Amino acid sequence: MCEITIQVNCPYCHSMKVVKNGVKRTGRQNFLCRACG
């Protein structure tokens, strides 16, 4: 089995300290930046 990892950066501060934060109404993953909030 192959595992794919995608690096997510904050679009505002460009930090890589991003964590999962539930899902949006559309069903997509929601992320939260630990640096800028």
Number of C-alpha atoms within 10 A of each C-alpha: 3 3 4 5 5 5 6 14 14 17 9 9 11 13 14 14 13 18 12 10 11 11 11 10 7 6 8 9 11 12 17 14 20 12 12 12 10
